[in-house]
């Protein structure tokens, strides 16, 4: 990964409620939940202190945030409500909730593109306590020099693999590699994957890759995360600042995208014509049950792997590879690290509620609640890599989060920043996802997919500018 941790983070503009994922990222099902009610004494103690309403972006962490809200209410008497939007519906949920009298006091803004819509709701956080503790001020979402959003985590994604299955393969006669260290470009990855497919019965797997989830709302790994890799290379070629509006692209590295996407499709647990019914949860389950050796996802997925009934993957065997596509010089490429989402305070809320919201975040990131941030998700924590100096010496116990940190610090490796913060709209992503499904099912040519990406980007970017 690495353009410099600063460039990564900055380009990333980062703030995953981490997890996206915040990644982006999350499963297709989600729920709303309210923080636990406090006892009568606590409620009385909290009277006049304002209230907090957090609209959560990450479905996979709904339970954790609800538990955190309950703990904070019991500690302070301040009521904290948490509602979680379903995967792929955050923007429409936010629009609906902001129209209500009891609107969210803390919400997530999706980088500079999201700020175009929600900028008038973002309170000035320049002098907030959390801002003062950022390890790098460039990580904040800004309007000029004014800080308007704060990252709650830094995340990473790539190709997750099961070391136990890979070691079994490396011992087979004729294996195309003897260790994962030899896999540092697409050509080698392709050779290994295709040979593993030919020998899948010996490996005891149904496919090398878990299902490429192309069900509507479950395709964010491809129309956002995977697309980030070729788009980032294109933007870097042109020295385009992702903090500004990117009006059009050429999809210059569409063939590189096709390389890795085809590899996923053709070496999968599931026939590519059946992928329109597959979810991220299906993919996670296949990996957890040892039916697949690899899957593309981010560090946030570890908690879901651990929750799968019958999980056979030891946490010491869960590792990351970068997403290799055949791009020149990719031997020095690392994981995709950054964040796309920022926590913002609703400046339309009452002064008391705004203060209560900042106090809640301060408690979580600079006070007694910090353990909730770094504690393993399977133990009720968030498992975040938090970019604040208050966490110096503290890191998540999550094995994938540790992998992100290791890759981030590898000498000579350049991180791929999260430049998908500049993708023009959710409509663009949805259209791309639908085209990918049509391609996988043999209903659309790759040339048509590429053409649609270029056209839709330009149209959506223009519409965003006009709005």
Secondary structure, 3 states (H helix, E strand, C coil): CCCCHHHHHHHHCCCCCCCCHHHHCCCCCCCEEECCCCCHHHHHHHCCCCCEEEEECCHHHHHHHHHHHHHHHHHHCCCEEEEECCCCCHHHHHHHHHCCCCCCCEEEECHHHHHHHHHHHECCCCCCHHHHCECCHHHCEEECCEEEEECCCEEEEEEEEEHHHHHHHHCCCCCCCCCHHHCCCHHHHHHHHHHHHHCHHHHCCCEEECCCCCCCCCCHHHHHHHHHHHHHHHHHHHCCCCCCCCCCCCCCCHHHHHHHHHHHHHCECCCHHHHHHCCHHHHHHHHHCCCEEEEEEEHHHHHHHHHCCCCCCCHHHEEEECCCCCCCCHHHEEEEEECCCEEEEECCCCHHHHHHHHHHHHHHHHCCCHHHHHCCHHHCCCCCECCEHHHCCCCCCCHHHHHHHHHHCCCCCEEEECHHHHCCCHHHHHHHHHHHHHHHCCCCCHHHHHHHHHHHHHHHHHHHHHC
